[in-house]
């Protein structure tokens, strides 16, 4: 059993020095302009918007107070794929 097999169930291992933003952005094609941001403290990618705040404003535009949805619906949208 080869645990460093690119086609195996665990995939190919990479060197820790290579595990950086460049790998995700250019080798894997992740979008760091709109979707991801690099966390320098944990040396890993994370989503720019997640949870309740993303459900309130999924595309980053300001929503007038009269158009905001109630808290229960916001929580449902944040926790369910709708």
WOLINWO-V918116 format. One record per helix or strand of 2 or more residues. SS is the DSSP state (H for helix, E for strand). FROM is the first residue (numbers start at 1). LEN is the number of residues. If there is no record, write none. Layout:
BEGIN
ss:SS from:FROM len:LEN
ss:SS from:FROM len:LEN
END
This chain:
BEGIN
ss:H from:16 len:3
ss:H from:21 len:7
ss:E from:36 len:4
ss:E from:44 len:4
ss:H from:52 len:5
ss:H from:65 len:3
ss:H from:71 len:9
END
